[in-house]
Amino acid sequence: MTNREKESFEQLFGGIYRNTKVLVTGHTGFKGSWLSMWLEKMGAQVCGYSLEAPTQPDHISRLGLNMDSQIGNILDKDHLEHYIGTQKPQVVFHLAAQPLVRLSYEEPVETFTTNVIGTLNVLEACRKSESVRACIVITSDKVYENREWVWGYRESDHFGGYDPYSASKGATEIAVASYRRCFFHPKDFGKTHRMLICTARAGNVIGGGDWAKDRLIPDIVKSTSKKELVVIRSPGAIRPWQHVLECLSGYLTVGWKLLEEQVDCAEGWNFGPGDGDTLTVEQILKLVKECWPEMDYRIDSPDNHPHEARYLKLDTCKARDDLKWRPYWDAATAVLKTITWYRNFYEKSTILSEQDLSAYVQDARRGEAIWTKS
Ligand SMILES: NC(=O)c1ccc[n+]([C@@H]2O[C@H](COP(=O)([O-])OP(=O)(O)OC[C@H]3O[C@@H](n4cnc5c(N)ncnc54)[C@H](O)[C@@H]3O)[C@@H](O)[C@H]2O)c1
């Protein structure tokens, strides 16, 4: 990176992350690895706390970051508290979780334990630390009670969840709201406490570096790279698709606001794609095929699979109005970037993550994103 590029990265988000100590839980995973890279580029001092990378191949080990990486379990409360106490982060992005719907049917208790108790352990560790000023807890678009309706869910809608994963994330929202009311009430900020907490709910996130089981894009690229047919479960399922950098820009925006002590931002936020990018699985397959013509698929019988919601949309008016956040890559661009990333990985054994980040920031700058202005 040239000095000029370095400086321009450091100025993003009002320059708030430069020299700031940031903890990312789940840094060995898909989103956490991208977030750690972005933070490091902005001059943050990044540290991470997670189990080992959940898949092989993985993204984090290929990024060559300088961050302090601690392998640990968020259920190991003492270890986690010790780590936070020693590292003294000013802001925590909590992404460590059991994030898979189908695995949650096989391991419901483990899913609830990791997602709910694990989050409480993170909040407790933050509560005991004197350094943490902001905590951004990543939940999911699936936190809302799904009514199978065509409208997007708003932040004021009821939490719920049919499958154990969705319910565990709905329960996480309730746990965070309780901590906010009881220990970190925004109206008491600066009097009884110095930390602001929010939650962030994003859509179906795609991008290079994800090899998780039973997710559409990883399933497609794993099968296509081996010249096998992709097995599709629910071609008609409608989801809010977005590139990983889109939701990360939302997390970083709200983190910036919390670090600036904007107490009204200590609440829940949806970061989803534009309305036109809530597409069916079949529409995504068509976009993929344009980028990777060798991809082919067959549709599996729906009887072979546990329940998954059919319609899921997020309403993002609140983030657009209050944070002036908005997406910059539509679904077609997100798919193109993602498939190009994987083709490059499988065909040339290199990764395009830095290039994707630079291209995204450039497009956001062109679109006059609030977080690109100095
Ligand atoms: N990827 C998506 O489409 C999507 C959509 C909505 C929400 N989310 C949420 O975003 C967050 C990150 O998801 P992801 O896609 O990067 O998942 P991922 O599986 O790639 O990463 C999960 C991370 O959590 C860590 N982890 C799991 N259990 C842990 C434990 N007990 N202790 C410490 N670390 C543990 C893993 O090691 C990994 O680093 C999760 O909270 C997930 O629920 C993801």
The ligand as an SDF file (V2000), in Angstrom:
LIG
                    3D

 44 48  0  0  0  0  0  0  0  0999 V2000
  -22.5090  -15.1830    7.1120 N   0  0  0  0  0  0  0  0  0  0  0  0
  -23.7820  -14.7860    7.1160 C   0  0  0  0  0  0  0  0  0  0  0  0
  -24.4810  -14.8240    6.0900 O   0  0  0  0  0  0  0  0  0  0  0  0
  -24.3890  -14.2420    8.3820 C   0  0  0  0  0  0  0  0  0  0  0  0
  -25.6750  -13.6970    8.3110 C   0  0  0  0  0  0  0  0  0  0  0  0
  -26.2450  -13.1410    9.4650 C   0  0  0  0  0  0  0  0  0  0  0  0
  -25.5240  -13.1540   10.6440 C   0  0  0  0  0  0  0  0  0  0  0  0
  -24.2800  -13.7030   10.7100 N   0  0  0  0  0  0  0  0  0  0  0  0
  -23.5610  -13.6460   12.0040 C   0  0  0  0  0  0  0  0  0  0  0  0
  -22.2850  -13.0480   11.8010 O   0  0  0  0  0  0  0  0  0  0  0  0
  -21.3450  -13.6080   12.7250 C   0  0  0  0  0  0  0  0  0  0  0  0
  -20.1530  -14.1530   11.9790 C   0  0  0  0  0  0  0  0  0  0  0  0
  -20.5890  -15.1680   11.0930 O   0  0  0  0  0  0  0  0  0  0  0  0
  -19.6370  -15.8450   10.0140 P   0  0  0  0  0  0  0  0  0  0  0  0
  -20.4340  -16.0330    8.8100 O   0  0  0  0  0  0  0  0  0  0  0  0
  -18.3630  -15.1070    9.9410 O   0  0  0  0  0  0  0  0  0  0  0  0
  -19.3970  -17.2680   10.7020 O   0  0  0  0  0  0  0  0  0  0  0  0
  -18.1090  -18.2010   10.7350 P   0  0  0  0  0  0  0  0  0  0  0  0
  -18.5550  -19.5810   11.1040 O   0  0  0  0  0  0  0  0  0  0  0  0
  -17.2930  -18.0500    9.5160 O   0  0  0  0  0  0  0  0  0  0  0  0
  -17.2760  -17.6100   11.9430 O   0  0  0  0  0  0  0  0  0  0  0  0
  -17.6600  -17.8270   13.2780 C   0  0  0  0  0  0  0  0  0  0  0  0
  -16.4930  -17.4730   14.1840 C   0  0  0  0  0  0  0  0  0  0  0  0
  -16.8850  -17.7220   15.5220 O   0  0  0  0  0  0  0  0  0  0  0  0
  -15.8660  -18.5140   16.1490 C   0  0  0  0  0  0  0  0  0  0  0  0
  -16.4850  -19.3020   17.2160 N   0  0  0  0  0  0  0  0  0  0  0  0
  -17.5140  -20.1820   17.1120 C   0  0  0  0  0  0  0  0  0  0  0  0
  -17.7900  -20.6710   18.3370 N   0  0  0  0  0  0  0  0  0  0  0  0
  -16.9350  -20.0780   19.2140 C   0  0  0  0  0  0  0  0  0  0  0  0
  -16.7190  -20.1730   20.6070 C   0  0  0  0  0  0  0  0  0  0  0  0
  -17.4460  -20.9740   21.3800 N   0  0  0  0  0  0  0  0  0  0  0  0
  -15.7400  -19.4160   21.1520 N   0  0  0  0  0  0  0  0  0  0  0  0
  -14.9700  -18.5820   20.3930 C   0  0  0  0  0  0  0  0  0  0  0  0
  -15.1290  -18.4640   19.0660 N   0  0  0  0  0  0  0  0  0  0  0  0
  -16.0980  -19.2100   18.4980 C   0  0  0  0  0  0  0  0  0  0  0  0
  -15.2800  -19.3460   15.0320 C   0  0  0  0  0  0  0  0  0  0  0  0
  -14.0010  -19.8500   15.3840 O   0  0  0  0  0  0  0  0  0  0  0  0
  -15.2410  -18.3010   13.9300 C   0  0  0  0  0  0  0  0  0  0  0  0
  -14.1060  -17.4740   14.1110 O   0  0  0  0  0  0  0  0  0  0  0  0
  -22.1240  -14.6560   13.5180 C   0  0  0  0  0  0  0  0  0  0  0  0
  -22.5760  -14.0690   14.7030 O   0  0  0  0  0  0  0  0  0  0  0  0
  -23.2800  -14.9940   12.6190 C   0  0  0  0  0  0  0  0  0  0  0  0
  -24.3760  -15.4990   13.3310 O   0  0  0  0  0  0  0  0  0  0  0  0
  -23.6980  -14.2590    9.5910 C   0  0  0  0  0  0  0  0  0  0  0  0
  1  2  1  0
  2  3  2  0
  2  4  1  0
  4  5  1  0
  4 44  2  0
  5  6  2  0
  6  7  1  0
  7  8  2  0
  8  9  1  0
  8 44  1  0
  9 10  1  0
  9 42  1  0
 10 11  1  0
 11 12  1  0
 11 40  1  0
 12 13  1  0
 13 14  1  0
 14 15  2  0
 14 16  1  0
 14 17  1  0
 17 18  1  0
 18 19  2  0
 18 20  1  0
 18 21  1  0
 21 22  1  0
 22 23  1  0
 23 24  1  0
 23 38  1  0
 24 25  1  0
 25 26  1  0
 25 36  1  0
 26 27  1  0
 26 35  1  0
 27 28  2  0
 28 29  1  0
 29 30  1  0
 29 35  2  0
 30 31  1  0
 30 32  2  0
 32 33  1  0
 33 34  2  0
 34 35  1  0
 36 37  1  0
 36 38  1  0
 38 39  1  0
 40 41  1  0
 40 42  1  0
 42 43  1  0
M  CHG  2   8   1  16  -1
M  END
$$$$
